[in-house]
Amino acid sequence: MCFSLCALCVYVLKKLNYTNGLLNQMKHSIILLGATGFTGKLIAEKLDKDSVTFTICGRSLEKLQYLTEKCTHNHECLVLDVMKEEKIKSVLFQYEIVINCVGPFNLWGNFIRNFCVQHGKIYIDISGEQSFIEQSFMMDKLAKEKGATIIHSVSFESCMADIIASEMLDSALKYSDISSYYFFRNSKPSPGTKLTMQLSKHFPTFFIHNGKMENASPLAFHKYISFDFLPGFTKALFMPYPEILFFNKKYKVNHSASYLMLNHSDAMFLLASRKQPIESVDKILKKHQSRKHNLNENDIAKQEFTLVVQAIAEDGIKITKYVHGRNMYGITAFLVSYLVKQINSGLLLKKGIVTPSETGAWSGLWNVLIKEKLITHVQELQSDEK
C-alpha cells in the first residue's frame, strides 16, 4: 500500500518503515540524501554493512524498495524530492549529520548546504565541483558562528589527494607548485559524474597561478610530465578538481592545478572535443534524463586508477606520493562510511568549511584500504631538482 501525505510517501515494508518526516519528531542522527543514485546506493550499502544507523532518502519509492532489499539492518526511509525546499527544511531540521549525494551540486546543492550552515549541522558531500565549493569557503565565518561543519568532496579523488598532501607537506613552508595527476584504466564514469562533466563549462573552474586563483575551463592547458612509475605518459591535461581549493587554503603555493594523464592519442582526442559546441544546461539535463544508464558493479570493479600528488618546494626539492587502486566509486563509499563511523565514535570536528584531511579522521586509512583490496600500492618519493 502506498499513498501521499504532505507530499511524502508513507510506506511500510517488512524490513523498513517509510514514514513522514513532518510527523516523526524523534531526532535521528544521520540522513543520506540521494541514496538511490549510483554512488548514493553504494554509500547506503556500505553504511548498512558497517552497522551505521541512518535514514535513507530518495525520490523513487521503487528504487528505495530495491535498495532496502540489499540492506541487512532496519533503517527509516523517506520518499522525498529534495527540490521541494519547504519540505526538505522540515526533514533536515531533525538530523545532526546530512550526507548529500544529490548532484550536480552547482544546480541543486546550494539550498541544502546553506540550510546546514544556518542550522549548525554536520554536512558531508561527494561533490567534485569547484564552483560550488568555492562558494562555501566564502561562508566559513558564518559556519563557525552557527557551529556548522561543512565537509566537501569526501570521494576517492579529492579526498585522497587532500589526505596525501597533508601527510607530506608542511603548511609553514612555501611551494612553487602543488599539483595532482590522475590516470584511469577501464574508466566508465557514473551517470552523475558524466552529467557533472557535461555541465562543467557552464560554471567557473579554477587553478592557482602566481599565488592567485584564476579561471580556466577544462582542458584549457597542458603540461609535460615524466613519472618513472608510469612509463609512456608524457602529457597531462588540465581537469579542475576540488583539491586545488584545498591546497590553496592550507598551503603557501605559487602554482596549483589538477590534471588527467593521457597517452598522446587520447590527449589529442580530448583536445579535439573542445571544439564541439556547448549545449545549454536544459538540453544537457533533458538528454541525461532520457538516456539509459548501464554502469553496473562489474564495470566499477574493473576500473583502476593512479593518483599522484607532487609538490616542488622553493628550494627545488620535489616530493611525490602516489596511490594505485581500483573500484573508485567503492572507495568513495568506503571513505564516507569511514568518516561517519569516526564521528559516531566521538571524533571532534572543527567548525567552519573543513577540507577532508582537516577532520583528522584518517589515521590508518591506507592500511585499511589495502586490506579491503581497494588500493594496491602507496609510496612517497623525494628528489632534488637542483
C-alpha positions as CSV (number, residue, x, y, z in Angstrom):
1,M,0.0,0.0,0.0
2,C,1.3,3.4,-0.9
3,F,-0.2,6.8,-0.6
4,S,0.7,10.5,-0.5
5,L,0.8,12.6,2.7
6,C,2.1,16.1,2.7
7,A,4.0,15.2,-0.5
8,L,5.9,12.5,1.4
9,C,5.0,8.9,0.7
10,V,4.3,6.7,3.8
11,Y,5.0,3.1,3.1
12,V,5.7,0.1,5.4
13,L,7.8,-2.8,4.3
14,K,8.8,-5.9,6.2
15,K,12.3,-4.7,6.6
16,L,11.8,-0.9,6.7
17,N,9.5,1.8,7.9
18,Y,8.7,4.5,5.4
19,T,7.5,7.4,7.4
20,N,6.5,11.1,7.1
21,G,9.4,13.3,8.3
22,L,7.0,16.0,9.3
23,L,5.2,13.8,11.8
24,N,8.0,11.8,13.2
25,Q,9.5,14.0,15.9
26,M,12.2,11.6,17.1
27,K,15.6,13.1,16.3
28,H,17.8,10.9,14.1
29,S,21.5,11.4,13.7
30,I,22.1,10.8,10.1
31,I,20.2,11.2,6.8
32,L,21.5,10.2,3.4
33,L,20.1,12.2,0.5
34,G,20.3,10.9,-3.0
35,A,20.5,7.3,-1.8
36,T,19.1,5.8,-4.9
37,G,21.6,7.4,-7.3
38,F,24.6,5.3,-8.4
39,T,27.1,6.4,-5.8
40,G,24.5,7.1,-3.1
41,K,23.4,3.5,-3.4
42,L,26.9,2.3,-2.8
43,I,27.2,4.6,0.2
44,A,23.9,3.3,1.6
45,E,25.1,-0.3,1.2
46,K,28.4,0.4,2.9
47,L,26.9,2.3,5.8
48,D,24.5,-0.6,6.3
49,K,27.4,-3.1,6.1
50,D,29.2,-1.1,8.8
51,S,26.1,-1.2,11.0
52,V,25.6,2.6,10.9
53,T,22.0,3.6,11.6
54,F,20.8,6.2,9.1
55,T,17.7,7.4,7.2
56,I,17.6,6.6,3.5
57,C,16.2,9.3,1.4
58,G,15.4,9.3,-2.4
59,R,12.8,10.3,-4.9
60,S,11.8,6.9,-6.2
61,L,9.8,4.5,-4.0
62,E,10.6,1.6,-6.4
63,K,14.3,2.2,-6.2
64,L,14.2,2.6,-2.4
65,Q,12.4,-0.7,-2.1
66,Y,15.1,-2.4,-4.2
67,L,17.8,-0.8,-2.1
68,T,16.3,-1.9,1.2
69,E,16.2,-5.5,0.0
70,K,20.0,-5.3,-0.1
71,C,20.3,-4.0,3.5
72,T,20.7,-6.3,6.4
73,H,19.7,-3.7,9.1
74,N,16.5,-1.7,9.6
75,H,16.7,1.9,8.6
76,E,14.0,4.6,8.4
77,C,13.3,5.6,4.8
78,L,11.8,8.7,3.3
79,V,10.5,9.2,-0.2
80,L,11.3,12.9,-0.7
81,D,12.1,15.3,-3.5
82,V,14.9,17.5,-2.3
83,M,13.8,20.1,-4.8
84,K,10.8,20.8,-2.5
85,E,12.6,23.3,-0.3
86,E,10.0,23.8,2.4
87,K,9.5,20.1,2.9
88,I,13.2,19.4,2.9
89,K,13.8,22.0,5.6
90,S,11.3,20.3,7.9
91,V,13.0,17.0,7.4
92,L,16.7,18.1,7.7
93,F,15.9,20.1,10.8
94,Q,15.7,16.7,12.7
95,Y,19.1,15.4,11.8
96,E,22.6,16.2,13.1
97,I,24.5,14.7,10.1
98,V,23.5,15.3,6.5
99,I,25.2,13.2,3.8
100,N,24.4,14.8,0.4
101,C,24.7,12.7,-2.8
102,V,22.3,14.8,-4.9
103,G,24.2,16.3,-7.8
104,P,25.0,18.3,-9.8
105,F,25.8,20.3,-6.7
106,N,26.1,23.6,-8.7
107,L,22.5,23.2,-9.6
108,W,20.9,21.5,-6.6
109,G,23.3,21.6,-3.7
110,N,23.2,25.3,-2.6
111,F,20.0,25.2,-0.6
112,I,20.9,22.0,1.3
113,R,24.4,23.3,2.1
114,N,23.1,26.7,3.1
115,F,20.5,25.2,5.4
116,C,23.1,23.1,7.1
117,V,25.3,26.1,7.6
118,Q,22.5,28.2,9.1
119,H,21.4,25.4,11.4
120,G,24.7,24.2,12.7
121,K,24.7,20.7,11.0
122,I,27.5,18.4,10.1
123,Y,27.3,18.3,6.3
124,I,29.2,15.8,4.1
125,D,29.1,15.5,0.4
126,I,30.8,13.9,-2.6
127,S,31.0,17.0,-4.8
128,G,33.6,17.3,-7.4
129,E,32.5,20.8,-8.5
130,Q,34.9,23.6,-7.8
131,S,32.5,26.5,-8.1
132,F,30.1,25.0,-5.6
133,I,32.9,24.5,-3.1
134,E,34.5,27.9,-3.7
135,Q,31.1,29.5,-2.7
136,S,31.3,27.5,0.6
137,F,34.6,28.9,1.5
138,M,33.0,32.4,1.4
139,M,30.6,31.1,4.2
140,D,33.4,30.0,6.6
141,K,32.8,32.7,9.1
142,L,29.1,32.2,9.2
143,A,29.5,28.4,9.5
144,K,31.8,28.9,12.5
145,E,29.3,31.3,14.1
146,K,26.5,28.8,13.7
147,G,28.5,25.8,14.8
148,A,28.3,24.0,11.5
149,T,30.9,21.7,10.0
150,I,30.9,21.5,6.2
151,I,33.0,18.8,4.6
152,H,33.1,18.7,0.8
153,S,34.5,16.1,-1.6
154,V,34.6,13.0,0.6
155,S,35.2,11.0,-2.6
156,F,38.1,8.9,-3.9
157,E,39.8,11.7,-5.9
158,S,39.9,15.0,-4.0
159,C,39.6,13.5,-0.5
160,M,42.6,11.2,-1.1
161,A,44.6,14.0,-2.8
162,D,44.0,16.2,0.2
163,I,45.0,13.5,2.6
164,I,48.2,12.7,0.7
165,A,49.1,16.4,0.6
166,S,48.6,16.7,4.4
167,E,50.9,13.7,5.0
168,M,53.8,15.0,3.0
169,L,53.6,18.8,3.1
170,D,54.4,21.5,5.7
171,S,51.9,24.4,5.9
172,A,54.6,26.6,7.2
173,L,56.8,26.2,4.0
174,K,56.4,27.8,0.6
175,Y,55.9,25.8,-2.5
176,S,56.4,26.7,-6.1
177,D,53.9,24.0,-7.2
178,I,51.5,21.6,-5.7
179,S,49.5,19.6,-8.3
180,S,47.6,16.4,-8.6
181,Y,47.5,13.9,-11.5
182,Y,45.1,11.2,-12.4
183,F,45.4,8.2,-14.6
184,F,42.3,5.9,-15.2
185,R,42.2,2.5,-16.8
186,N,38.9,0.9,-17.9
187,S,37.2,4.0,-16.6
188,K,33.5,4.4,-17.1
189,P,32.0,7.4,-15.2
190,S,28.8,7.1,-13.2
191,P,25.7,8.9,-14.6
192,G,26.2,11.7,-12.1
193,T,29.9,12.1,-12.8
194,K,29.1,12.2,-16.6
195,L,26.4,14.9,-16.1
196,T,28.8,17.0,-13.9
197,M,31.5,16.8,-16.6
198,Q,29.0,17.8,-19.3
199,L,27.8,20.8,-17.3
200,S,31.3,21.9,-16.2
201,K,31.7,24.6,-19.0
202,H,28.7,26.4,-17.5
203,F,30.4,27.1,-14.2
204,P,33.7,28.7,-13.2
205,T,36.6,26.4,-12.7
206,F,40.0,27.3,-11.2
207,F,43.7,26.8,-10.9
208,I,46.3,28.7,-8.9
209,H,48.8,30.9,-10.9
210,N,51.3,33.3,-9.3
211,G,49.6,32.7,-5.9
212,K,46.2,33.8,-7.1
213,M,43.1,31.9,-8.1
214,E,42.4,32.2,-11.8
215,N,39.7,30.9,-14.1
216,A,40.4,28.3,-16.7
217,S,38.0,25.9,-18.5
218,P,38.6,22.1,-18.5
219,L,41.4,21.1,-21.0
220,A,42.4,24.8,-21.3
221,F,46.1,23.9,-21.0
222,H,48.5,21.0,-20.5
223,K,51.9,20.2,-19.2
224,Y,54.6,17.7,-20.0
225,I,55.2,15.1,-17.3
226,S,57.5,12.2,-16.6
227,F,56.9,9.7,-13.8
228,D,59.2,6.6,-13.6
229,F,56.3,4.5,-12.1
230,L,54.0,5.4,-15.0
231,P,56.1,5.0,-18.2
232,G,54.7,6.0,-21.5
233,F,52.8,9.1,-20.3
234,T,54.2,12.4,-21.3
235,K,51.2,14.8,-21.4
236,A,48.7,15.9,-18.7
237,L,45.6,17.9,-19.5
238,F,44.1,20.4,-17.0
239,M,41.0,19.0,-15.4
240,P,39.7,21.0,-12.4
241,Y,39.2,19.0,-9.2
242,P,38.4,20.5,-5.8
243,E,41.7,19.6,-4.1
244,I,43.1,22.7,-5.7
245,L,40.9,24.8,-3.5
246,F,42.0,22.8,-0.5
247,F,45.7,23.3,-1.4
248,N,45.1,27.0,-1.8
249,K,43.5,27.2,1.6
250,K,46.1,25.2,3.5
251,Y,49.5,25.9,1.8
252,K,51.5,28.8,0.5
253,V,51.7,27.8,-3.1
254,N,52.6,29.7,-6.3
255,H,51.0,27.3,-8.8
256,S,48.5,24.5,-8.4
257,A,46.3,22.6,-10.8
258,S,44.9,19.1,-11.3
259,Y,45.5,17.0,-14.4
260,L,44.5,13.9,-16.4
261,M,47.5,11.9,-17.5
262,L,46.9,10.6,-21.0
263,N,48.8,8.9,-23.8
264,H,49.3,11.0,-27.0
265,S,46.3,9.7,-28.9
266,D,43.9,10.0,-26.0
267,A,45.1,13.5,-25.4
268,M,44.6,14.5,-29.0
269,F,41.0,13.1,-28.9
270,L,40.1,15.1,-25.8
271,L,41.6,18.3,-27.1
272,A,39.6,17.9,-30.3
273,S,36.4,17.6,-28.2
274,R,36.9,21.2,-27.1
275,K,35.8,22.4,-30.5
276,Q,32.3,20.9,-30.1
277,P,29.5,23.5,-29.5
278,I,28.4,24.0,-25.8
279,E,24.9,22.8,-25.2
280,S,22.5,24.6,-22.9
281,V,22.0,23.4,-19.3
282,D,18.4,22.5,-20.1
283,K,19.4,20.4,-23.1
284,I,22.1,18.6,-21.2
285,L,19.6,17.8,-18.4
286,K,16.9,16.5,-20.8
287,K,19.4,14.3,-22.6
288,H,20.6,12.9,-19.2
289,Q,17.0,12.1,-18.1
290,S,16.2,10.3,-21.3
291,R,19.4,8.4,-21.6
292,K,19.7,4.8,-20.3
293,H,22.5,4.4,-17.8
294,N,24.1,0.9,-17.9
295,L,27.0,1.2,-15.5
296,N,27.0,-1.7,-13.1
297,E,29.0,-3.2,-10.2
298,N,31.1,-5.4,-12.6
299,D,32.1,-2.3,-14.5
300,I,33.3,-0.4,-11.5
301,A,35.2,-3.5,-10.1
302,K,37.3,-3.4,-13.3
303,Q,38.3,0.2,-13.0
304,E,41.8,1.1,-12.0
305,F,43.5,4.4,-11.2
306,T,46.7,6.0,-10.2
307,L,46.6,9.3,-8.2
308,V,49.7,11.3,-7.9
309,V,50.3,14.4,-5.8
310,Q,53.6,16.2,-6.4
311,A,54.9,19.3,-4.7
312,I,58.0,21.3,-5.5
313,A,59.4,23.4,-2.7
314,E,61.0,26.8,-3.2
315,D,64.4,25.2,-2.7
316,G,63.8,22.8,-5.6
317,I,63.1,19.7,-3.5
318,K,60.4,17.6,-5.3
319,I,58.1,15.4,-3.2
320,T,55.9,12.9,-4.9
321,K,53.4,10.5,-3.4
322,Y,51.2,8.1,-5.5
323,V,48.4,5.6,-4.9
324,H,47.4,2.7,-7.2
325,G,43.9,1.4,-6.7
326,R,40.7,0.1,-8.1
327,N,36.9,0.5,-7.8
328,M,36.9,4.3,-7.4
329,Y,33.2,4.5,-6.5
330,G,33.6,1.8,-3.9
331,I,36.4,3.8,-2.4
332,T,34.1,6.8,-2.2
333,A,31.5,4.7,-0.3
334,F,34.3,3.5,2.0
335,L,35.5,7.0,2.7
336,V,32.1,8.4,3.6
337,S,31.3,5.4,5.9
338,Y,34.8,5.6,7.5
339,L,34.3,9.3,8.3
340,V,30.8,8.8,9.7
341,K,32.0,6.0,11.9
342,Q,34.8,8.2,13.3
343,I,32.2,11.0,14.0
344,N,29.9,8.5,15.7
345,S,32.8,7.3,17.8
346,G,33.3,10.8,19.2
347,L,35.6,12.5,16.7
348,L,35.7,16.2,17.5
349,L,35.3,18.2,14.3
350,K,36.4,21.8,13.6
351,K,33.7,24.3,12.9
352,G,33.5,26.0,9.5
353,I,34.3,24.9,6.0
354,V,36.7,22.0,6.6
355,T,38.7,20.0,4.0
356,P,38.6,16.2,4.3
357,S,42.1,16.0,5.8
358,E,41.3,18.7,8.4
359,T,38.7,16.3,10.0
360,G,41.6,14.2,11.4
361,A,39.6,11.1,10.7
362,W,42.0,9.2,8.5
363,S,44.6,7.5,10.8
364,G,45.5,4.1,9.4
365,L,43.5,4.7,6.2
366,W,46.0,3.3,3.7
367,N,46.4,0.0,5.6
368,V,42.7,-0.5,5.8
369,L,42.2,0.3,2.1
370,I,44.9,-2.2,1.2
371,K,43.2,-4.8,3.4
372,E,39.9,-4.1,1.7
373,K,41.8,-4.6,-1.7
374,L,40.7,-1.1,-2.8
375,I,44.3,0.1,-3.2
376,T,47.3,-2.0,-4.1
377,H,50.2,0.4,-3.6
378,V,51.0,3.7,-1.9
379,Q,54.5,5.2,-2.0
380,E,56.3,8.5,-1.3
381,L,59.3,9.6,-3.3
382,Q,61.7,12.6,-2.9
383,S,64.2,14.0,-5.3
384,D,66.4,17.2,-5.6
385,E,65.6,19.1,-8.8
386,K,68.5,21.5,-8.4
